Amino acid sequence: MAFFGSPRVFFAKGRFVAVTTSCSLVMEEATHPQPSTKMERDMFDTMTMTKIVGAFCGALLVFLFGTWAADVLYHTGGGSHGDEAAEQGYLIETVSAETTEVDEEEISFEELLAGADIDKGSKVFGKCKACHKVEPGANGVGPTLFNVVDRDIGSEAEFSYSDVIAAMDGNWDGENLDGFLENPKSFAPGTKMGFAGLKKPEDRANVIAYLATIGG
């Protein structure tokens, strides 16, 4: 302990302490003691490093514990990596298209034709009106379709058919009309008809049923 004179200022244990002469009030400067020797400095550095490492390890443990807790809460367990029920927290059952799709029995074209709707066929025929008329002898880009059902193929006298149609045998029965209306160029390669065809069997059956009422 070192004294520096009135009013009794002295140094003790790394702190300056002043004592007044009029009262016993002691004022102390609250400063932390600083390490004064190499050993103390080494100990201070060691303690600081230990605190840093301890804080890091604590944070790592908290992170690992949180990961483990989340896995326990959401993992259903009981399966391998390929088990879908074990890989997700909860299983949403979905119905595949294979189980919901009803295998419809294939309906023959004859059955479609027997149940065809003439009014719907009249509307479908609207796609044909640009090239075909239904009045007798009224040929246009295509031959008249008056009385076409069961008529001999390529037999309209006043119309110039393509070679492939002119050379075809048979008549325009339901089967031939169905094939031609589905894809004219596939049914008669080289035909002049540029129509892409009617892809729906119901549309073809309906329009044939409508044509059967024209001049039949």
Sequence and secondary structure as in RCSB ss.txt:
>XXXX:A:sequence
MAFFGSPRVFFAKGRFVAVTTSCSLVMEEATHPQPSTKMERDMFDTMTMTKIVGAFCGALLVFLFGTWAADVLYH
TGGGSHGDEAAEQGYLIETVSAETTEVDEEEISFEELLAGADIDKGSKVFGKCKACHKVEPGANGVGPTLFNVVD
RDIGSEAEFSYSDVIAAMDGNWDGENLDGFLENPKSFAPGTKMGFAGLKKPEDRANVIAYLATIGG
>XXXX:A:secstr
 EE  TTTEEEETTEEEEE SSS  EEE        SHHHHHHHHHHHHHHHHHHHHHHHHHHHHHHHHHHHHH 
  SS TT HHHHSSS      HHHH        HHHHHHT  HHHHHHHGGGTTTT   STT  SSS   TT TT
 BTT  TTS   HHHHT  SB  HHHHHHHHH HHHHSTT S        HHHHHHHHHHHTTS  
